[in-house]
Each structure stands twice: as C-alpha cells, then as structure tokens.
Amino acid sequence: MMESVRHIDFGDFTESLPAFLTIIMMPFTYSIANGVSAGLVVYPLLKLISGRGREVHWIVYVLAVLVVLRFAFLSE
C-alpha cells in the first residue's frame, strides 16, 4: 500500500499535504474512512486557496461539503 507514495508530487503543496494528511489520519483515527474524508476536505480547500480551484471537478466540492456536514452533525 505504501508503494503508491512514490507517485505523489511532493513538489506541489496542494497535492502532497492532502495525501500526507490522509496517510497520517488513518492510523491516528483508527478509520480508513476518516483518513480519506480528511484528505477529501483538505484537497479542494487548498486548491481554492492557491487559486487553482478550477483544477478540481465540481463533484469533489460537493463531496467535501457533504463530509464537512457529516463531521458537523454526525460526530461520534
């Protein structure tokens, strides 16, 4: 599973930080879903902040909003 890490573009902060956060959150939250959710929220957010929001498909924005709502209203 870790062999895919070598394909991450570590020169691009908007690509590497969400990937790193996803990898780190999985063992710390004991949940693959929470790790992927964290990456799914951070990725479009960083793209928007960096001015490259058009690189992200609109469905990713919808999913990110749904994940934020999930964490806000269905927290354990």
C-alpha positions as semicolon CSV with decimal commas, in nm:
position;residue;x (nm);y (nm);z (nm)
1;M;0,000;0,000;0,000
2;M;0,285;0,241;0,074
3;E;0,446;0,190;-0,267
4;S;0,193;0,437;-0,414
5;V;0,350;0,714;-0,206
6;R;0,635;0,743;-0,454
7;H;0,387;0,869;-0,716
8;I;0,282;1,168;-0,503
9;D;0,406;1,502;-0,638
10;F;0,583;1,636;-0,329
11;G;0,683;1,948;-0,521
12;D;0,320;2,063;-0,523
13;F;0,194;2,152;-0,176
14;T;-0,171;2,124;-0,285
15;E;-0,114;1,762;-0,383
16;S;0,125;1,646;-0,112
17;L;-0,045;1,784;0,201
18;P;-0,384;1,615;0,143
19;A;-0,207;1,287;0,062
20;F;0,012;1,312;0,372
21;L;-0,287;1,406;0,588
22;T;-0,483;1,108;0,455
23;I;-0,197;0,869;0,529
24;I;-0,144;1,009;0,880
25;M;-0,512;1,030;0,978
26;M;-0,586;0,665;0,902
27;P;-0,384;0,514;1,188
28;F;-0,449;0,801;1,430
29;T;-0,827;0,782;1,394
30;Y;-0,835;0,402;1,355
31;S;-1,054;0,456;1,050
32;I;-0,975;0,448;0,679
33;A;-1,295;0,644;0,613
34;N;-1,193;0,929;0,843
35;G;-0,849;0,949;0,682
36;V;-0,991;0,963;0,331
37;S;-1,252;1,214;0,446
38;A;-0,984;1,445;0,586
39;G;-0,796;1,435;0,257
40;L;-1,116;1,491;0,063
41;V;-1,187;1,810;0,257
42;V;-0,834;1,950;0,252
43;Y;-0,763;1,887;-0,119
44;P;-1,025;2,122;-0,271
45;L;-0,972;2,373;0,009
46;L;-0,601;2,403;-0,072
47;K;-0,673;2,426;-0,444
48;L;-0,916;2,713;-0,381
49;I;-0,674;2,895;-0,152
50;S;-0,391;2,864;-0,404
51;G;-0,610;2,999;-0,686
52;R;-0,622;2,669;-0,872
53;G;-0,981;2,580;-0,789
54;R;-1,071;2,504;-1,150
55;E;-0,841;2,201;-1,146
56;V;-1,085;2,024;-0,915
57;H;-1,402;1,864;-1,051
58;W;-1,725;2,007;-0,909
59;I;-1,823;1,668;-0,765
60;V;-1,520;1,682;-0,534
61;Y;-1,651;2,010;-0,392
62;V;-1,993;1,853;-0,334
63;L;-1,835;1,554;-0,161
64;A;-1,619;1,781;0,055
65;V;-1,924;1,976;0,170
66;L;-2,107;1,652;0,248
67;V;-1,811;1,527;0,450
68;V;-1,795;1,851;0,648
69;L;-2,168;1,825;0,719
70;R;-2,118;1,463;0,826
71;F;-1,847;1,561;1,072
72;A;-2,052;1,857;1,197
73;F;-2,382;1,681;1,254
74;L;-2,298;1,313;1,293
75;S;-1,991;1,332;1,513
76;E;-1,945;1,041;1,747
